[in-house]
Amino acid sequence: MNKKDYDEIFTKLLELFPNPDTELNFKTPFQLLIAVMLSAQTTDRQVNVVTDKLFLKVKEPNDVLKITEEKLAKQVSSVNYYKMKAKHIRESAENLVELAKYKKAKLTKNEKECLDKYGYYLPESLEWLTKLPWVWEKTAKVILYVRYKHDLIAVDTHVHRVANRLWIVKTNEPLETKLRSEERVSRNAET
């Protein structure tokens, strides 16, 4: 596909979806992290059913640390891999509480604003976010896009399939789609 065709597709997508955003419900950065973690192998609709109740009690990392892992697992038991996700949500809460203590001098403006408002922050770097348990590249990119408005594409099997169906890319694997899409997004952002 040439640049003109590619630009046409993205122009049309932006007309149809001028402010693309997540369908996950959340109010705080930590709730966003939890929702995205829970969404792995689970629909956003089901995650919202779970988080509607969970987020009445859990708004910040310290809220998770006040409940047991078993109780958290029970509250999220209708999502896939709920025991593992509960474990990693708790570990991420612990990590964010610790991180807020030690990295204050090197924060980005967005991280500092988050820290000042909430008492913790979600890292604004793919490298740091992926150091949190159960946060892989796709999860981190969703957080960076939704929370910090970074121009990123989180490619999964669905994005891979649709991108090939729309002829945005012609690839065999999601990894190839990710690499080609990122190259085109960064090139598009420059123009």
N, C-alpha and C positions, 0 to 999 in steps of 0.2 A: 504494500500500500504506500502510495506517495504522501508527501506532507500535506498537500491540498486535501486529499480524501480524508486523511487523519484529522485535520483541522475541522473539516465539515462535520464529521461524526461527533467530535467533542463540542463543537458549537451547538449542534442539535441536542446533545445530552444536557448541556448547560441550560438550554431553553426549557427542556422538559423538567429538569431538576436543578433550579437555579441555586438552591442552598442545600446541597446534599448533606445529610446528617444521619446519625444512627437512630434506629427505632428502639433502642434500649432506654429504659426509664432510669434516671438517676438525678441526684441534686448536687452531690459533692464529688470531687475528684476520686476519692476512695470508692464511692459507690460505682463510679464509672469503671474503675479497675475491676471490682467484683463482678459487675454485670458482664464485662467482656471476658473475664476468666470463665464465668459460668456458661457463656455462649458457645464454647468449644463443643462441637458435636451435639448441640441443642439449639432449637429454634429461638429466635429473639422473643417470640410470643410466650413461650414457656418460661424463659428467663424472667420476663416481666411479671408473670404470675408469681414466681418464687420471690422476686425482689420486692414486689408490692408489700408483702408481709415482712420480709427480712429488713427492709430499709426503714421500717417504723422504729426498729431498735438499733440498727447499725448505720451510722453516718460517717464515722471516722475510725481509723485503725484501733484506737483504744477501746472502742465499743466491741470489737471482735475479741480483744484480749480479755474481756470480762465474762465471756461465755466459753464453755468447753468446746473442744473440737467435735465431740460426739453430738452435742446439742446443735452446733452449727451444721453438721452433716445431716442431722434429722430435718433441719429447716430447709435444706437445699436438696433433699432426697429425690425430688422428682426430675432432676437433671441427670444426664449421663455422667458417670464417673464422680458422683457426688462426694464419696468419701475422700478421694484424692484431691478434689477441688477444695473441699473444706479444709483439709490439711494445708494446702498451699495458700489459701486465703489467709489463714491464721499466720503462716510463716511470712507472707508478704506484709501483713499488718505489723508484725514484730520488726521486720526489716525497715519499714517506713518510719516507725517510731525511732529506731536507732539511727537511720540516715539523717533524720532531722537534727540530731544532736551534733553530728560531726562534719557536715559539709556546708555549713552556713556561709563561709567566706567565698565559696566558689560557685554560687548559684547564678543561674540566668535570671533575667528580670522576671520572667513568668514563674520560675520556681520560687523566687523570693516573694512574689505576690501571693502565691499559693501558701507558702509557709506562714506569711504574716496573717493571712485570713483564716487558715485552718489548723495551723500548728504542725503541719507536716507538708510534704510536697510529693508529687509524682515527678520523677526525673523527666527532663525534656530531651533526653538523648536515647536513641535506640539501644546503644550499648548498655547504658545503666538500667533502662527498663527491662531489658532481657536478662538481667541478673536476678530479677525477682522470680520466685518460684511460679511455675505454670504460665509464665509470660514468654511467649516465643515471638518471633519477628512479626507475624501477622497481628497478634494481640497488641504488641507495642506500637505498630503503625496505626492501628485503629485509635489507640489512646493519643498518640501524637497528632493525628488528624483532628479528632473530636475536641480534645482538651486544648491543644496548642496551635491548631490551624495550620499544621505543616502540610505541604503538598506531597502526599504519599499515596501509594496504592497498596492496599493489603490484598494480596492475591491468594485466593484459595481455589478449590476445584470449581466452584461456581463462577468466580470471576474468570478463571481460565477458560471455562466452557463458553461463557457469553462473549468474551473478547475474541475467541476464535470464530464463533458464530457470526459476529458483526464484522469479521475480517479486520479487526484492529491489529491482530497478530495472527500468524500462522505458525503455531507451535504444537509440540506433542506433550509437553510437561508443564505443570504450574510454575516450576522454577524458571523455565525459558520465558513463559508469559510474564513473570515478575520482572525479569531482567530487561526484556524488550519494552514493557510498559513503563518502567521507571525511566529508561532512557528517553522515551518519547514524552513523558510528563515533564521531566527536567528540561528537555529541549523546548517544549511548549511554554513552560514558565518563563524561559529566557526571552521569548519573542513577544 
